[in-house]
Amino acid sequence: MNHVYVLYSLKYDKIYVGESSNVGDRFISHNLETNNGWTARYQPWVLVYVEKCEDKSAALKREK
């Protein structure tokens, strides 16, 4: 099962939309100090929305 999720950075008033088959682990990775991706600049993140999708293709389409 794939999911689309929305993160929100209270500190920077930023929104991030992503797709994952494991939202819990992915959420944790966005907030790790070792994260060096785009989301690292706007930590900490809170999870504000999760939506189940039929498959990865549907999740990626919904993410866009």
C-alpha positions as CSV (number, residue, x, y, z in Angstrom):
1,M,0.0,0.0,0.0
2,N,1.3,3.4,-0.9
3,H,0.5,6.7,0.6
4,V,0.7,10.4,-0.1
5,Y,1.6,12.5,2.9
6,V,1.8,16.2,3.7
7,L,4.4,17.6,6.1
8,Y,4.3,21.1,7.6
9,S,7.2,23.1,9.0
10,L,5.8,25.4,11.7
11,K,9.1,27.2,12.0
12,Y,9.4,28.1,8.3
13,D,5.7,27.9,7.2
14,K,6.5,25.4,4.5
15,I,4.6,22.5,3.1
16,Y,6.1,19.3,1.6
17,V,4.1,16.6,-0.2
18,G,5.6,13.2,-0.6
19,E,4.8,9.5,-1.5
20,S,5.9,6.4,0.4
21,S,5.0,2.8,1.2
22,N,6.1,3.4,4.8
23,V,5.0,6.8,6.0
24,G,6.2,6.3,9.6
25,D,9.8,5.6,8.6
26,R,9.7,8.3,5.9
27,F,8.5,10.9,8.4
28,I,11.3,10.0,10.8
29,S,13.9,10.3,8.0
30,H,12.7,13.8,7.1
31,N,13.4,14.9,10.7
32,L,16.8,13.2,11.2
33,E,19.9,15.3,11.6
34,T,21.6,13.2,9.0
35,N,19.0,14.2,6.4
36,N,20.8,16.3,3.7
37,G,17.9,16.7,1.3
38,W,15.6,19.6,0.6
39,T,13.5,18.9,3.7
40,A,16.6,19.2,6.0
41,R,16.5,23.0,5.7
42,Y,13.0,23.3,7.1
43,Q,13.1,20.9,10.1
44,P,11.3,20.1,12.3
45,W,8.3,18.7,10.4
46,V,4.9,17.6,11.6
47,L,2.8,15.1,9.7
48,V,-0.6,16.8,8.9
49,Y,-2.2,14.5,6.3
50,V,-2.0,10.9,5.0
51,E,-4.0,9.4,2.1
52,K,-4.0,5.8,1.0
53,C,-3.6,5.0,-2.7
54,E,-4.2,1.8,-4.6
55,D,-0.6,1.6,-5.9
56,K,2.6,3.6,-6.4
57,S,1.5,4.9,-9.7
58,A,-1.7,6.3,-8.2
59,A,0.3,7.8,-5.3
60,L,2.8,9.5,-7.6
61,K,-0.1,10.9,-9.6
62,R,-1.8,12.2,-6.5
63,E,1.4,13.7,-5.1
64,K,1.8,15.9,-8.2
